[in-house]
Amino acid sequence: MLNFRDFKTGVNAQFTEMIKHDLFVTNTTKDELWEMYLNSFPEGSNPIYKERTEHDCQCCKQFIRACGNVVAIINDKLVSIWDIKIDPDEVYLKVAKAMSKFVKSRKITDVFLHYEKNLGTDFNHQILEDTRVIKWEHFHFKLPNKFVNTKNLETVRANRRSNKEVFIRSLKEISLEAAETVLELIEQNSIYRGGEHKQIVELFIRYKEIFDKLKKGKERELYCWQTSLVLGDVSKIRNTVIGTLLSDISNDETLDRAVKKFESKVAPTNYKRPTALITKAMKEKALKTVKEQGIENSLQRRFAITEDISINNVLFADRTAKAQMDDIETIFDLLPEKSPDKIKNLDKVEEVDISTFINDILPKVESVELLVDNKFEPNFMSLIAPENADAPNILKWDNNFSWAYNGNVTDSIKEKVENAGGDVTGIIRCSLGWYNHDDLDIHVIEPRKPPGSHIYYVNKTNTLTSGKLDVDMNAGGRLSRNAVENITWTNKAKMLEGVYEVFIHQYTKRETDDVGFVVEIEYNGTIHSFQYTQAVRSNAKITVAKFEYSKTKGIKFINSIIPSTRRMSKGIWNIDTQKFHKVSMIMNSPNHWDGNKTGNKHYFFILEGCKNEDKVRGFFNEYLNNDLMKHRKVFEMLGNEMKVEHSDRQLSGLGFSSTQKNQIVCKVSGSFSRVLKINF
């Protein structure tokens, strides 16, 4: 007969060693544990005793169901109660190894606590028919008091689970750089009563440095379970007011805005910050790089003027622009000769793509006028040049020219959706963009009411119609101030004809700054843009548009909030919309001058008399070369502080991205005059 007592003693000895540490349980069910135990016995080693197998014992079953999945972390390794040191019979050794492998293959899900001290029954006696008494040994262990909770067991477990989950999220989402920056701000007294948070930030940095060196997955999980039990509620740094500051900075929030939000929660209304928000260490590191590269003068920027531009980088220039450029003779030599015979062949051209316009038409014309539609308000742009033409280049491409679109943005919503992994090539595209950490959601209700006809974050895909939500941002985890969401339909044959309703839902309101949103609805290359400028209150739903879709006729809007495509003329940058305006120059964006092909190409139509009325950023972090990006927080603030002053002389107009479908209307004149539709 097998010697069960040695097996029992081995389990007890291992349990006794483990209780010197914190105990956890892995995600196995009670029934799985008991079934695994019985099935681990080799064939023939667990004979039938009366009606059940010899080891199918209710006392041992109680023990295994209560604590068979208990583990501890010792010397950074996971151990179970089945990792026994005493060698029992070979049969029990196989059972122990099988149980250990099974339990440790699962993920830790909770701390181990029990509602009573005794696990299982030590032994009991059986009186046989012949009056003999048999003593039966069972698994049994008596728990120390620290593992026993008779009152609020589930509450304690839930709190410790929460501590661990918040701790690991904090370590994953808060960057070491952000923590070190906040610590510097505290030490230089740049944030209100920062000293109160110094110790916890220092503690976080210590644990973050260890966490980042561990392998992703199991090592980090074990570390966070252990450490969160030591720290207790301190583990929840992410949920504290200082944790919000750390998270905002980690999410590339500007220092000024992040600290302003922090101080709005903790500081009195009349509080004035005593020192600047760029830390001494940040400034020293950035200044060192600036000096090493000799770019002190490169940060001073201004509006570009015609004299700055080389003919090599101009696709078209009218006579006035040519006269203002340097080296006039060279410029006229480089301009192509006219070919009247070929121009006659262009008389019937009404609609062309941008490549045909640039390569075949533009060299033959003397003047260009562009119809400035209201929908192009976000496309207004200005070309920016260095104050000192000889200053070293600070940008990713081989010249020192940059640009800024209306509102100091660099990309369209469509480009942002594409960069976020969304599909922008569908039959119909409905995209949402906003500029704070709120959790806005885009919803589309399709025609009729088949199952799944309401597409949103809960029901992301309708396979019956090919409708799909493929980008969902700010729902949790990493937050963005340039958030987008996107719903698109990719199969025309599956799409339903009828009325579609697009509305926006404020799921979680987090901020009062940078409120409102923009929705783009694109069909057949035409983008309809709808802007909502007010704050969206918590749980509010804003209907943006209802449109009717026909597979033969396209889309027709039934009603909507006031779109930016409305036809009423208005003034933007000294330009009256819904009118033709003279184009003085046409050029590619500077990142595609002189053979450069860095990032998306933009086409710039410089308009005569167009004047940006605002101060604009001379550079964006996205434009800076890689050596400067490591100091992005300093340069983010510098870019915001060192804005280009207004000037009556500037090169401003409309810009169109090569990655975004669009259509413009131009009048071109040479030996002929024609109105052209140009497709991007």
C-alpha positions as CSV (number, residue, x, y, z in Angstrom):
1,M,0.0,0.0,0.0
2,L,1.3,3.5,-0.8
3,N,2.6,5.6,2.0
4,F,0.3,8.6,1.9
5,R,1.7,10.0,5.1
6,D,5.0,11.0,3.4
7,F,3.1,12.8,0.7
8,K,1.0,14.6,3.3
9,T,4.1,15.5,5.3
10,G,5.8,16.9,2.2
11,V,2.9,19.1,1.4
12,N,2.7,20.4,5.0
13,A,6.5,21.1,5.0
14,Q,6.2,23.1,1.8
15,F,3.1,25.0,3.1
16,T,5.0,25.8,6.3
17,E,7.9,27.3,4.2
18,M,5.5,29.3,2.0
19,I,3.6,31.0,4.8
20,K,6.7,33.0,5.6
21,H,5.8,34.9,2.4
22,D,2.6,36.4,1.0
23,L,0.3,33.8,-0.5
24,F,-1.7,34.0,-3.7
25,V,-4.1,31.8,-5.8
26,T,-4.1,31.1,-9.5
27,N,-7.2,31.1,-11.7
28,T,-8.2,27.5,-11.4
29,T,-11.7,26.4,-10.2
30,K,-12.3,24.1,-7.3
31,D,-13.6,21.4,-9.5
32,E,-10.6,21.7,-11.9
33,L,-8.3,21.2,-9.0
34,W,-10.0,18.1,-7.7
35,E,-10.4,16.6,-11.1
36,M,-6.7,17.2,-11.9
37,Y,-5.7,15.6,-8.6
38,L,-7.6,12.4,-9.3
39,N,-6.6,12.2,-12.9
40,S,-2.9,12.6,-12.0
41,F,-2.7,9.1,-10.5
42,P,-1.1,6.6,-12.9
43,E,-3.3,3.8,-14.1
44,G,-3.7,1.1,-11.4
45,S,-2.4,3.3,-8.5
46,N,-5.8,4.5,-7.3
47,P,-7.9,1.3,-6.7
48,I,-11.5,1.2,-5.9
49,Y,-12.3,1.2,-2.2
50,K,-15.9,0.2,-1.6
51,E,-17.8,2.5,-4.1
52,R,-15.1,5.1,-4.9
53,T,-11.4,5.1,-5.6
54,E,-9.1,5.0,-2.6
55,H,-8.0,8.6,-3.0
56,D,-11.5,10.0,-3.8
57,C,-11.7,11.2,-0.2
58,Q,-14.1,13.9,0.9
59,C,-11.6,15.2,3.5
60,C,-8.8,15.6,1.0
61,K,-11.2,17.0,-1.5
62,Q,-12.1,19.7,1.0
63,F,-8.4,20.6,1.4
64,I,-7.6,20.7,-2.3
65,R,-10.6,22.7,-3.2
66,A,-9.8,25.2,-0.5
67,C,-6.0,25.7,-1.1
68,G,-4.8,23.4,-3.9
69,N,-4.0,26.5,-6.1
70,V,-2.1,28.4,-3.4
71,V,1.3,29.8,-4.6
72,A,4.0,32.1,-3.2
73,I,6.7,34.1,-4.9
74,I,10.1,33.1,-3.4
75,N,13.4,34.5,-4.8
76,D,11.3,35.9,-7.7
77,K,10.0,32.4,-8.7
78,L,6.6,31.0,-8.4
79,V,6.2,28.0,-6.1
80,S,3.2,25.9,-5.1
81,I,2.3,23.8,-2.1
82,W,2.9,20.8,-4.4
83,D,6.7,21.6,-4.8
84,I,7.5,19.2,-2.0
85,K,11.1,18.5,-0.8
86,I,10.4,15.1,0.8
87,D,10.5,12.2,-1.7
88,P,7.2,10.2,-1.3
89,D,6.4,7.1,-3.3
90,E,6.9,7.5,-7.0
91,V,3.1,7.6,-7.6
92,Y,2.6,10.6,-5.2
93,L,5.7,12.3,-6.7
94,K,4.1,12.1,-10.2
95,V,0.8,13.5,-8.7
96,A,2.7,16.4,-7.0
97,K,4.6,17.3,-10.2
98,A,1.4,17.3,-12.2
99,M,-0.5,19.4,-9.7
100,S,2.4,21.9,-9.5
101,K,2.7,22.3,-13.2
102,F,-1.1,22.7,-13.6
103,V,-1.4,25.3,-10.8
104,K,1.7,27.4,-11.8
105,S,0.6,27.4,-15.5
106,R,-2.3,29.7,-14.6
107,K,-2.2,33.4,-13.8
108,I,-2.3,34.8,-10.3
109,T,-5.8,36.3,-9.8
110,D,-6.0,37.0,-6.1
111,V,-4.4,36.9,-2.7
112,F,-4.9,33.9,-0.5
113,L,-7.1,34.3,2.5
114,H,-9.5,31.8,4.2
115,Y,-12.5,32.1,6.5
116,E,-11.2,29.5,9.0
117,K,-7.8,28.4,10.4
118,N,-8.1,24.7,9.6
119,L,-7.7,23.5,6.0
120,G,-9.0,19.9,5.7
121,T,-9.1,17.2,8.4
122,D,-5.9,15.8,9.9
123,F,-7.2,12.3,10.2
124,N,-10.2,10.2,11.1
125,H,-11.0,6.6,12.2
126,Q,-13.1,3.9,10.6
127,I,-14.5,0.9,12.5
128,L,-14.6,-2.2,10.4
129,E,-17.2,-4.9,10.6
130,D,-14.7,-7.1,12.5
131,T,-14.3,-4.3,15.1
132,R,-10.9,-3.3,13.9
133,V,-10.2,0.4,13.7
134,I,-8.4,2.0,10.7
135,K,-6.8,5.4,10.9
136,W,-7.1,7.4,7.7
137,E,-4.6,10.3,7.0
138,H,-5.7,13.3,5.1
139,F,-4.2,16.6,3.8
140,H,-4.4,19.1,6.6
141,F,-2.9,22.5,7.5
142,K,-3.4,25.0,10.2
143,L,-3.1,28.6,8.9
144,P,-1.5,31.5,10.8
145,N,-3.9,34.3,11.8
146,K,-2.7,36.7,9.1
147,F,-4.2,34.4,6.4
148,V,-7.6,34.1,8.2
149,N,-10.4,36.5,7.8
150,T,-13.9,35.8,9.2
151,K,-15.6,39.1,8.7
152,N,-14.8,41.0,5.4
153,L,-12.9,38.4,3.4
154,E,-14.2,39.5,-0.1
155,T,-13.7,43.2,0.7
156,V,-10.1,42.7,1.6
157,R,-9.5,40.6,-1.4
158,A,-11.1,43.1,-3.7
159,N,-9.0,46.0,-2.3
160,R,-5.8,44.1,-2.8
161,R,-6.7,43.1,-6.3
162,S,-7.5,46.8,-7.0
163,N,-4.1,47.8,-5.5
164,K,-2.3,45.5,-7.8
165,E,-4.3,46.4,-11.0
166,V,-3.8,50.1,-10.4
167,F,-0.1,49.7,-9.6
168,I,0.7,47.8,-12.8
169,R,-1.3,50.3,-14.9
170,S,0.7,53.1,-13.2
171,L,4.0,51.4,-14.0
172,K,3.0,50.7,-17.6
173,E,1.4,54.1,-18.4
174,I,3.5,56.6,-16.4
175,S,6.9,57.1,-17.9
176,L,10.1,57.4,-15.9
177,E,10.8,60.7,-17.7
178,A,7.5,62.1,-16.5
179,A,8.2,61.0,-12.9
180,E,11.7,62.5,-13.0
181,T,10.3,65.8,-14.4
182,V,7.6,66.1,-11.7
183,L,10.3,65.4,-9.1
184,E,12.4,68.2,-10.5
185,L,9.4,70.5,-10.5
186,I,8.7,69.7,-6.8
187,E,12.4,70.3,-5.9
188,Q,12.4,73.7,-7.5
189,N,9.1,74.6,-6.0
190,S,7.3,74.9,-9.3
191,I,4.0,73.3,-8.3
192,Y,1.7,74.1,-5.5
193,R,2.6,72.2,-2.3
194,G,4.6,69.7,-4.3
195,G,6.7,68.8,-1.3
196,E,3.7,66.8,0.0
197,H,4.0,64.4,-2.9
198,K,7.8,64.2,-3.1
199,Q,8.1,60.9,-1.1
200,I,5.6,59.0,-3.2
201,V,7.1,60.3,-6.5
202,E,10.6,59.2,-5.3
203,L,9.1,55.8,-4.3
204,F,7.4,55.4,-7.7
205,I,10.7,56.2,-9.5
206,R,12.5,53.5,-7.5
207,Y,9.9,50.8,-8.4
208,K,9.5,52.0,-12.0
209,E,13.2,51.6,-12.6
210,I,13.0,48.0,-11.4
211,F,9.8,47.3,-13.4
212,D,11.2,48.5,-16.7
213,K,14.1,46.1,-16.4
214,L,11.8,43.1,-16.0
215,K,10.6,41.0,-18.9
216,K,7.1,41.8,-20.0
217,G,4.4,39.3,-18.9
218,K,4.8,37.0,-16.0
219,E,7.9,38.6,-14.4
220,R,6.1,42.0,-14.2
221,E,2.9,40.4,-12.9
222,L,4.7,38.7,-10.1
223,Y,6.6,41.8,-9.2
224,C,3.4,43.9,-9.1
225,W,1.5,41.4,-6.9
226,Q,4.4,41.3,-4.4
227,T,5.1,45.0,-4.3
228,S,1.5,46.1,-4.2
229,L,1.0,44.1,-1.0
230,V,3.9,45.9,0.6
231,L,2.8,49.3,-0.5
232,G,-0.9,48.8,0.2
233,D,-3.1,51.8,-0.9
234,V,0.1,53.7,-1.9
235,S,0.0,51.4,-5.0
236,K,-2.8,53.5,-6.3
237,I,-0.6,56.5,-7.2
238,R,-2.3,56.7,-10.6
239,N,-5.6,57.5,-9.0
240,T,-4.2,60.4,-6.9
241,V,-4.0,64.0,-7.9
242,I,-0.2,63.7,-8.3
243,G,-0.8,60.6,-10.4
244,T,-3.1,62.5,-12.7
245,L,-0.2,65.0,-13.3
246,L,2.2,62.1,-14.0
247,S,-0.3,60.5,-16.4
248,D,-0.9,63.8,-18.3
249,I,2.8,64.4,-18.8
250,S,3.3,60.8,-19.9
251,N,0.5,61.2,-22.5
252,D,2.5,64.1,-24.0
253,E,0.4,66.8,-22.4
254,T,2.3,70.0,-22.4
255,L,3.8,70.8,-19.0
256,D,2.0,74.1,-18.7
257,R,-1.4,72.5,-19.3
258,A,-0.7,69.4,-17.2
259,V,0.4,71.5,-14.2
260,K,-2.5,74.0,-14.7
261,K,-4.9,71.1,-14.4
262,F,-3.2,69.8,-11.3
263,E,-3.2,73.2,-9.6
264,S,-6.9,73.7,-10.5
265,K,-7.6,70.8,-8.2
266,V,-5.4,71.7,-5.3
267,A,-4.4,75.3,-5.4
268,P,-6.5,78.4,-4.4
269,T,-7.8,80.5,-7.2
270,N,-5.4,83.4,-6.5
271,Y,-2.3,81.1,-6.5
272,K,0.5,82.3,-8.7
273,R,3.3,79.9,-9.5
274,P,6.7,81.1,-8.3
275,T,8.9,79.5,-10.9
276,A,8.8,78.4,-14.6
277,L,7.7,74.9,-15.5
278,I,10.7,73.9,-17.4
279,T,13.0,72.2,-15.0
280,K,16.7,73.1,-14.7
281,A,17.8,69.7,-15.8
282,M,15.5,69.8,-18.9
283,K,16.8,73.3,-19.8
284,E,20.4,72.2,-19.3
285,K,20.1,69.1,-21.5
286,A,18.2,71.0,-24.2
287,L,20.7,73.9,-24.1
288,K,23.6,71.6,-24.4
289,T,22.2,70.1,-27.5
290,V,21.3,73.5,-29.0
291,K,24.9,74.7,-28.4
292,E,26.5,71.4,-29.7
293,Q,24.5,71.8,-32.9
294,G,25.0,75.6,-33.1
295,I,21.3,76.3,-33.6
296,E,20.8,79.2,-31.2
297,N,19.7,81.4,-34.1
298,S,17.6,78.7,-35.8
299,L,14.8,78.9,-33.3
300,Q,13.9,82.5,-34.3
301,R,11.3,82.2,-37.0
302,R,9.2,84.5,-39.2
303,F,6.7,84.4,-42.1
304,A,8.3,83.4,-45.4
305,I,8.3,86.0,-48.2
306,T,8.7,85.5,-51.9
307,E,12.4,86.5,-51.9
308,D,13.1,83.5,-49.7
309,I,12.0,81.0,-52.3
310,S,14.1,79.3,-55.0
311,I,12.5,78.8,-58.4
312,N,13.6,75.1,-58.1
313,N,10.9,74.7,-55.4
314,V,8.1,76.5,-57.2
315,L,5.7,74.7,-59.5
316,F,4.1,78.0,-60.6
317,A,4.7,81.7,-60.1
318,D,2.8,84.6,-61.6
319,R,4.6,87.7,-62.9
320,T,4.5,89.6,-59.7
321,A,6.0,86.8,-57.7
322,K,8.7,86.2,-60.3
323,A,9.7,89.9,-60.1
324,Q,10.2,89.6,-56.4
325,M,12.5,86.5,-56.6
326,D,16.2,86.6,-56.7
327,D,18.1,86.0,-59.9
328,I,15.3,87.0,-62.3
329,E,17.2,86.0,-65.5
330,T,17.8,82.5,-64.2
331,I,14.2,82.2,-63.2
332,F,12.9,83.1,-66.6
333,D,15.4,80.8,-68.2
334,L,14.1,77.9,-66.2
335,L,10.5,78.5,-67.0
336,P,9.3,76.2,-69.8
337,E,8.5,77.6,-73.3
338,K,4.9,77.7,-74.3
339,S,3.5,75.3,-76.9
340,P,0.4,76.8,-78.3
341,D,-0.4,73.7,-80.3
342,K,-0.5,71.5,-77.3
343,I,-2.5,74.1,-75.3
344,K,-5.3,73.8,-77.8
345,N,-5.6,70.1,-76.8
346,L,-6.4,71.1,-73.3
347,D,-9.5,73.2,-74.2
348,K,-11.9,70.4,-73.4
349,V,-10.3,69.4,-70.0
350,E,-12.8,70.0,-67.3
351,E,-11.8,67.6,-64.5
352,V,-8.2,66.5,-63.9
353,D,-6.1,65.0,-61.1
354,I,-3.4,67.0,-59.4
355,S,-0.6,65.2,-61.2
356,T,-2.0,66.0,-64.6
357,F,-2.6,69.6,-63.6
358,I,1.0,70.1,-62.4
359,N,2.7,68.2,-65.2
360,D,0.6,69.0,-68.2
361,I,-1.4,72.1,-67.6
362,L,0.4,74.4,-65.1
363,P,3.6,74.9,-67.3
364,K,1.4,76.4,-70.0
365,V,-0.6,78.9,-68.0
366,E,0.2,82.5,-67.0
367,S,-2.4,83.0,-64.2
368,V,-4.4,80.8,-61.8
369,E,-7.4,81.7,-59.7
370,L,-8.7,79.5,-56.9
371,L,-12.3,79.3,-55.7
372,V,-12.0,79.5,-51.9
373,D,-14.9,77.4,-50.5
374,N,-16.0,77.7,-46.9
375,K,-15.1,74.0,-46.3
376,F,-11.4,75.0,-46.8
377,E,-11.2,77.0,-43.6
378,P,-9.0,74.3,-42.0
379,N,-6.8,74.3,-45.1
380,F,-5.6,77.9,-44.7
381,M,-1.8,77.8,-44.1
382,S,1.3,79.9,-43.8
383,L,4.9,79.2,-44.9
384,I,7.5,79.8,-42.2
385,A,11.2,80.7,-42.6
386,P,14.2,81.1,-40.3
387,E,14.8,84.7,-39.1
388,N,18.4,84.2,-40.1
389,A,18.7,82.6,-43.5
390,D,22.2,81.2,-42.6
391,A,21.0,79.5,-39.4
392,P,21.6,75.8,-39.2
393,N,18.7,73.6,-40.0
394,I,16.6,72.1,-37.2
395,L,14.1,70.2,-39.2
396,K,13.9,66.6,-40.5
397,W,14.3,67.7,-44.2
398,D,17.2,69.5,-45.9
399,N,15.9,73.0,-45.6
400,N,14.8,75.3,-42.8
401,F,11.2,76.0,-44.0
402,S,8.1,74.8,-42.1
403,W,4.4,75.6,-42.3
404,A,1.4,75.9,-40.0
405,Y,-2.2,75.3,-40.8
406,N,-5.1,77.4,-39.5
407,G,-5.4,76.8,-35.7
408,N,-1.8,75.7,-35.5
409,V,-2.4,72.1,-36.5
410,T,-0.3,69.9,-38.7
411,D,-2.6,67.1,-40.0
412,S,-6.2,66.8,-41.1
413,I,-8.6,64.5,-39.2
414,K,-8.4,62.0,-42.1
415,E,-4.6,61.9,-41.7
416,K,-4.9,61.4,-38.0
417,V,-7.4,58.5,-38.5
418,E,-5.0,56.9,-41.0
419,N,-2.1,57.3,-38.6
420,A,-4.2,55.7,-35.9
421,G,-4.7,52.6,-38.1
422,G,-8.2,53.5,-39.4
423,D,-9.5,52.8,-42.9
424,V,-10.0,56.0,-44.9
425,T,-10.7,54.3,-48.3
426,G,-14.2,53.1,-47.7
427,I,-17.4,53.9,-49.6
428,I,-18.5,56.3,-46.8
429,R,-16.3,57.5,-44.0
430,C,-17.6,59.1,-40.8
431,S,-14.7,60.4,-38.6
432,L,-14.7,62.3,-35.3
433,G,-11.9,64.4,-34.1
434,W,-11.5,66.3,-30.8
435,Y,-8.7,68.0,-28.8
436,N,-8.9,67.2,-25.1
437,H,-9.0,64.0,-22.9
438,D,-12.8,63.6,-22.9
439,D,-14.1,60.2,-24.0
440,L,-16.3,61.1,-26.9
441,D,-17.9,58.4,-29.0
442,I,-19.2,58.4,-32.6
443,H,-22.4,56.5,-33.3
444,V,-24.0,55.7,-36.6
445,I,-27.5,54.3,-36.9
446,E,-27.9,52.5,-40.2
447,P,-31.2,52.4,-42.3
448,R,-33.9,50.0,-41.0
449,K,-33.3,47.9,-37.9
450,P,-31.5,44.6,-38.6
451,P,-29.5,43.2,-35.7
452,G,-26.3,45.3,-35.3
453,S,-27.7,48.3,-37.2
454,H,-26.4,50.6,-34.5
455,I,-22.6,50.9,-34.9
456,Y,-20.6,52.2,-31.9
457,Y,-18.0,51.0,-29.3
458,V,-20.2,48.2,-28.0
459,N,-21.2,46.9,-31.5
460,K,-18.1,47.8,-33.6
461,T,-18.8,45.7,-36.6
462,N,-21.9,44.9,-38.7
463,T,-20.8,42.1,-41.0
464,L,-24.2,42.3,-42.9
465,T,-23.4,45.8,-44.1
466,S,-19.6,46.0,-43.9
467,G,-19.9,49.0,-41.4
468,K,-17.1,49.0,-38.9
469,L,-15.8,51.2,-36.0
470,D,-12.0,50.7,-36.3
471,V,-10.6,53.5,-34.2
472,D,-11.8,54.1,-30.6
473,M,-9.7,56.5,-28.5
474,N,-9.7,58.0,-25.0
475,A,-11.8,55.1,-23.6
476,G,-9.1,54.3,-21.1
477,G,-5.4,53.7,-20.9
478,R,-3.3,56.1,-22.9
479,L,-5.2,59.4,-23.5
480,S,-4.6,61.8,-26.4
481,R,-5.3,65.4,-27.0
482,N,-5.5,64.7,-30.8
483,A,-8.1,61.9,-30.5
484,V,-10.1,60.5,-33.4
485,E,-12.7,57.8,-34.0
486,N,-13.7,56.3,-37.3
487,I,-16.6,54.4,-38.8
488,T,-16.4,53.3,-42.4
489,W,-18.2,51.0,-44.9
490,T,-16.1,49.1,-47.4
491,N,-18.5,46.9,-49.4
492,K,-21.0,48.8,-51.6
493,A,-23.0,45.7,-52.4
494,K,-23.7,45.1,-48.7
495,M,-24.5,48.7,-47.8
496,L,-28.1,49.6,-47.0
497,E,-29.8,52.4,-48.9
498,G,-31.8,54.8,-46.8
499,V,-31.3,57.3,-44.0
500,Y,-28.1,57.2,-41.8
501,E,-27.9,59.1,-38.5
502,V,-24.6,60.3,-37.1
503,F,-24.4,61.4,-33.5
504,I,-21.7,62.0,-30.8
505,H,-22.0,60.9,-27.2
506,Q,-20.1,62.3,-24.3
507,Y,-19.3,59.1,-22.4
508,T,-16.8,60.6,-20.0
509,K,-16.2,64.3,-19.5
510,R,-12.7,65.0,-18.1
511,E,-11.9,68.6,-19.1
512,T,-13.3,72.1,-19.7
513,D,-10.4,73.2,-22.0
514,D,-10.3,72.8,-25.8
515,V,-14.0,71.8,-26.0
516,G,-16.1,70.8,-29.0
517,F,-15.4,68.4,-31.9
518,V,-15.2,68.1,-35.7
519,V,-16.9,65.4,-37.7
520,E,-15.9,64.6,-41.3
521,I,-18.3,62.7,-43.6
522,E,-16.6,61.7,-46.8
523,Y,-18.2,60.2,-49.9
524,N,-16.7,59.8,-53.4
525,G,-13.8,62.1,-52.5
526,T,-15.9,64.9,-51.2
527,I,-15.4,65.7,-47.5
528,H,-18.2,67.4,-45.6
529,S,-16.9,68.9,-42.3
530,F,-19.2,69.7,-39.3
531,Q,-17.8,71.6,-36.4
532,Y,-19.4,71.8,-32.9
533,T,-17.7,74.5,-30.8
534,Q,-19.4,74.2,-27.5
535,A,-18.6,72.0,-24.5
536,V,-20.4,68.7,-24.6
537,R,-21.9,68.0,-21.2
538,S,-21.6,64.6,-19.5
539,N,-23.8,61.9,-21.2
540,A,-25.1,64.4,-23.8
541,K,-25.8,63.2,-27.3
542,I,-25.3,65.6,-30.2
543,T,-26.9,64.7,-33.6
544,V,-24.5,65.8,-36.2
545,A,-26.2,64.9,-39.4
546,K,-28.8,62.7,-41.1
547,F,-28.1,61.8,-44.7
548,E,-29.8,59.6,-47.3
549,Y,-27.6,57.1,-49.2
550,S,-28.4,55.8,-52.6
551,K,-26.1,53.4,-54.5
552,T,-26.8,55.4,-57.7
553,K,-27.2,59.0,-56.4
554,G,-24.7,59.0,-53.5
555,I,-25.5,60.9,-50.3
556,K,-27.9,63.7,-49.7
557,F,-28.0,65.5,-46.4
558,I,-31.5,65.8,-44.8
559,N,-30.4,67.9,-41.8
560,S,-27.3,68.7,-39.8
561,I,-25.6,71.1,-37.5
562,I,-24.2,74.0,-39.4
563,P,-21.5,72.6,-41.6
564,S,-18.3,74.3,-42.7
565,T,-19.4,73.6,-46.3
566,R,-22.2,76.3,-46.1
567,R,-22.2,78.7,-49.0
568,M,-22.5,82.0,-47.1
569,S,-19.4,84.1,-47.8
570,K,-17.2,85.1,-44.8
571,G,-13.8,86.6,-44.3
572,I,-10.8,84.4,-43.4
573,W,-7.3,85.8,-43.3
574,N,-8.3,88.8,-45.5
575,I,-9.9,86.5,-48.0
576,D,-13.6,86.5,-48.8
577,T,-14.8,82.9,-49.2
578,Q,-17.0,81.6,-52.0
579,K,-15.1,83.7,-54.5
580,F,-12.1,83.2,-56.9
581,H,-8.8,84.6,-55.7
582,K,-5.5,85.1,-57.6
583,V,-2.8,82.5,-56.9
584,S,0.6,84.0,-56.8
585,M,2.6,80.7,-56.4
586,I,2.0,77.0,-56.3
587,M,4.5,74.7,-54.6
588,N,5.0,71.4,-52.7
589,S,5.5,71.5,-49.0
590,P,9.1,72.0,-47.9
591,N,9.5,68.4,-46.8
592,H,9.3,67.6,-50.6
593,W,11.7,70.2,-51.9
594,D,15.0,69.5,-53.6
595,G,14.3,65.7,-53.8
596,N,13.2,65.3,-50.1
597,K,10.4,62.8,-49.5
598,T,9.9,63.1,-45.7
599,G,6.4,62.4,-44.6
600,N,3.2,63.4,-46.4
601,K,3.4,65.8,-49.4
602,H,1.2,68.9,-49.3
603,Y,0.3,71.2,-52.2
604,F,0.4,74.9,-51.3
605,F,-1.6,77.5,-53.3
606,I,-0.3,80.9,-52.1
607,L,-3.0,83.5,-52.5
608,E,-2.4,87.1,-53.3
609,G,-3.4,89.3,-50.3
610,C,-3.9,86.4,-47.9
611,K,-2.7,87.4,-44.4
612,N,-2.6,85.2,-41.4
613,E,-3.9,87.4,-38.6
614,D,-2.6,85.3,-35.7
615,K,0.8,84.5,-34.2
616,V,1.7,81.1,-35.4
617,R,4.1,78.4,-34.2
618,G,7.5,78.6,-36.0
619,F,7.9,74.8,-35.6
620,F,6.1,71.7,-34.3
621,N,7.8,68.8,-32.6
622,E,6.7,66.6,-35.5
623,Y,9.0,68.6,-37.7
624,L,12.2,68.6,-35.6
625,N,15.1,66.4,-36.3
626,N,15.7,63.3,-34.1
627,D,18.5,64.9,-32.1
628,L,16.0,67.5,-30.8
629,M,13.1,65.2,-30.2
630,K,14.7,63.8,-27.0
631,H,14.0,67.3,-25.5
632,R,10.5,67.5,-27.0
633,K,8.9,68.9,-23.8
634,V,11.3,71.9,-23.8
635,F,10.8,72.5,-27.5
636,E,7.1,72.1,-27.2
637,M,7.1,75.0,-24.8
638,L,9.6,77.0,-26.8
639,G,7.5,76.5,-29.9
640,N,4.5,77.8,-28.1
641,E,6.4,80.8,-26.5
642,M,8.4,81.8,-29.6
643,K,5.5,82.3,-32.0
644,V,6.0,84.1,-35.3
645,E,4.8,87.7,-35.1
646,H,2.2,89.0,-37.6
647,S,3.6,90.6,-40.8
648,D,1.9,92.2,-43.7
649,R,4.4,90.4,-46.0
650,Q,3.8,86.7,-45.9
651,L,3.2,83.6,-48.0
652,S,-0.2,82.3,-47.0
653,G,-2.9,80.5,-48.8
654,L,-4.5,77.0,-49.0
655,G,-2.8,73.7,-48.5
656,F,-4.0,70.2,-49.5
657,S,-2.5,66.9,-48.4
658,S,-1.7,64.3,-51.0
659,T,-3.2,61.7,-48.6
660,Q,-6.6,63.3,-48.4
661,K,-9.2,63.2,-51.2
662,N,-10.3,66.7,-52.1
663,Q,-11.4,68.8,-55.0
664,I,-10.8,72.4,-55.9
665,V,-12.0,74.6,-58.7
666,C,-9.5,76.8,-60.5
667,K,-9.6,79.3,-63.4
668,V,-6.5,79.0,-65.5
669,S,-5.5,81.5,-68.2
670,G,-2.8,81.5,-70.9
671,S,-3.5,81.5,-74.6
672,F,-6.9,80.1,-73.4
673,S,-9.1,80.4,-70.3
674,R,-10.7,77.4,-68.7
675,V,-12.4,76.4,-65.4
676,L,-10.9,73.2,-64.1
677,K,-11.9,70.8,-61.3
678,I,-8.7,69.4,-59.8
679,N,-8.9,66.2,-57.8
680,F,-6.4,65.3,-55.0
